[in-house]
Amino acid sequence: MNTCTDLPPGEAVLAHCIIFENKSFSLSVARHEHDGTLSITPFNHEVHTTVFVNGTVSIIQKKSGGYCFTRLKPCDKAELR
């Protein structure tokens, strides 16, 4: 069973593919901003505090607030249709 890893405010995850709200983002960084939002941007440089996940992650907004991510199989955009 996959577990959902917390993404605290100010922290980020880099993955080959990020899925959030039924959209996929290739080689991107998802950052939980201090204002409570989630930003997803294309990867352009390494930041030593960013967690790297080799593969695909799905990010969800928790009912209690905040975000968490789960590692999935390789990204298949056909699944999102």
N, C-alpha and C positions, 0 to 999 in steps of 0.2 A: 504494500500500500504506500502511495506517495504521501509525504507530509508537506504541509504548507509552511515554508520558512518565512518568518517575519522579515519585513523590510522597514526598519525603523526610519523616522524622519531624518533626513540628511544623508542617508545611505543609498547606494546604487548597486544595480546588478547589470552586468554585460553578458549578452548571450548571442549565439549565432542567429537565433530567432526568438522574438518575444511576441506572445499572443496576449492581447488585452482588449476587452470589449469587442470580441469577434473580429479583430483586425490583427494582421501579422506585420512585424517590423523586422527586417533582416539586419543582422549585425548591428544591434542598437544597444543603448544604455537606458535603463529605466531608473529614474531617481525619484524617491519619495521626498518631495520638497517640504520645507519647514512649515509652509502654509497649509499642508494637508493634501495638496494635489500630487498627481503623478505626472512627471514629464518623461517623454520617450524621445530620444534624439539619436541620430546616426552616430556610430562610433567614429571618432576622429583622432583621439589620442588617449594614451593610457594614464589612469589615475590610480596610484598605489592602493587606495582604500576601496576601490570598486571590486566587488565579488565577481569572478568570472565563472560562467557555467558553460561547459562544452556541450552544446546542443540547444534544445528548445526549452523555454520556460513559459508557463502560463501565470499571469498575474491577476489576482482578484482583489477587490476591495472587501475588507472584512465588515461584517455587520456591526462589530464593536468599534469600527473606525480603523484607519490604517490599511496597509496592504501586505500581502504575502505572496510568495511565488512557489511554484511546483515545477520540478524538472519533468519534461515529457519526452516522447520519442522525437525523432527528427521532424522538422516543420513540413507539413503538407498543406499547402494553401487550398487544395481541393476540399479538405475537411471543413473549411470555413464558409463554404457556399451554402 
